[in-house]
């Protein structure tokens, strides 16, 4: 499907499934190399990163664990700018190497807050792995260690990302047609 209509809006393919799979394997190889000899905790950010986190974990070749946290800052197609933690972390993070697995970093505000929050729990390290980043929309300085794709400041969906909870199951990533 070159185009899809979701909730009355038209989207076109911007990143095909084959390209996503290729980059997930490459990012997983980087993590496996960097974390050799460690047992990192992948901390997936729900709901959008669940597909990416699952695919990434299956491609990582070293022992690792996974848990999830749920944060919310979106309403419809725009970020509200206000972040609220919905579902917290139960694991002891002391001395652990944490890799936050996010679907998309746009302003960076949500990620900055999450990194600061995790830092109070004494991890050995905190890294960020994101499927997508919108460099032109960043409002804070972040070290995004693992980035699959840099994209323009456009609204996207598919591969776990949604538009008002719809279209998460699309295998490709689609961009809103203006």
N, C-alpha and C positions, 0 to 999 in steps of 0.2 A: 504494500500500500504506500504509494508515494505521498498521498495526503490522507488525513483523517479529519473528521468533524467531531469535536468533543464539546458538549454543552453549548452548541451553537457557534463555536469558533473553529476556524480551519487551521490545521497544522500541517507542515510539510517535513519530510525526513531531513534531518541535518547531520546525524551520525548513524550510519547503518550498523546493524547488529554485528557483522563481521569485524568492523573496525573497533567496536566496543570490546569484543572478546579478545582481540589482539592486544589492545592497550591494557586490559585487566591482567593478562598473562605477563606483560612486560613489567607492570607495577608490582605484581606479586613476586616476580623474580628479583626486583630491587629490594623489596622487603625481606625476602628470604636471605639474600646476600648480606644486607645490613644487620639483620637480627640473628645471624648464625650463632648458635650456642646459647641463645636466649629462648624464653617461652613467652612471647608477647601476648598481651590481652588486646584483642581487637574490640573496640568499643563502637558498635554501630549505632548511628543516630536514626531513630525511627521517625516517620515511617519510610521516608524516601530512600534511605540507604540500604534497606533490607536486601534487595536483589543484588546490588553491587557487593555488599558485605559477604553474602553467601558465595557468589562467584569468585570473589577475591580469596576467601578462605580456602576454597577448593583448589586454587592454583598455588597457594603458598606451600613450599616444600619443607618447611621446618615445623616443629611442634608449636602450636599456638592455641589460644582459647578465645572464645567470643562471648560478649554480653551486649546488652542494648540499653540505650537511654532514649527517652522521648522528650524532645524540646519542640516548642512551637513558636513561630514568629510570622507565619504566612496566613493571609486571608485572601482567597481568590487568586489573583495573579500578581499580587504585590506583597512585599514584606511589610509588616506592621511596625517594625523597628523595635518592638517590645518582645522580649524573650521570656518565656515562662517554662520552667522544668515541669514536665507532666509525669514522667516515670523515672525514678532515680536509680542509682547504682547500688547494688547490694554487696559486691565483692570488696575485699580488703585490697586496696591499691598500693599499700606501702611496699616500696622496693620493686614494684612491677614496671615493666616497659609497656606503656600504653600507646596504642595506635588508634586514634579517633578515625572512624571510617564514616565519611560524610558523602551525601549525594552531590551537593552543590554548595560552594562558598561564593556568595555575591558581595554583600557589604563587609562581611567578616565579623560583624558585631556578635552574632550568635556563637561563632567559633571562639572568639576572644573570651567571651564569658565562660564558655565551657572549659577552655584551657586553664583559666584562672581558678575555676571551681575545682578542677582535678588537682591542681597544684597544691591545694590545701590538704590533700590526702596522701602526701609524701611518696609519689611515684618515683621510680628511678629515672624515668624519662617519659615525655609526652610528645608524640609526633602526630601529624595530621596527614591523612590520606583521603583525598577527595576525587570523586569521579570528574567533577566539573568545577571550574573557577571562572568567574567573570572579573578579570583584572580591572576593567574600566569602571566597575561599580564599587571596588574596594574602598572602604572608609577607614580601615585600621591597618596597621602594619602586622602581617602575620608571616611566619615561616611555614609554608605549606610544603612539607618534605616530599610528598608523593602526590602528583597531579596527573590524572589520565588525560584530560582535555582542558584547554583554555578556550572559552567561547565568548562571543559578543554579548552585550547586555540585551538579550532577548528572552522572552518567556518560552520555556521548553517543558516537554513532558515525555513520558515513556521510560522504560527501564527502571521502574520504581518511582519515578517522579510523577506527580499528579496535577490535575486541574480540578479543584474542589472534589478531591478523592476519586476522580475518574481517570482512567487510562494508564494506571500504574503497570499493567500487564503487557503493554506494548514492548516488543523486543528491540525496536529501534528508538532513537531519541528524535523527537520532533520539535520544530520551532513554530511558534505562532506566526501565521501569515497576517501582516498588517492590513 
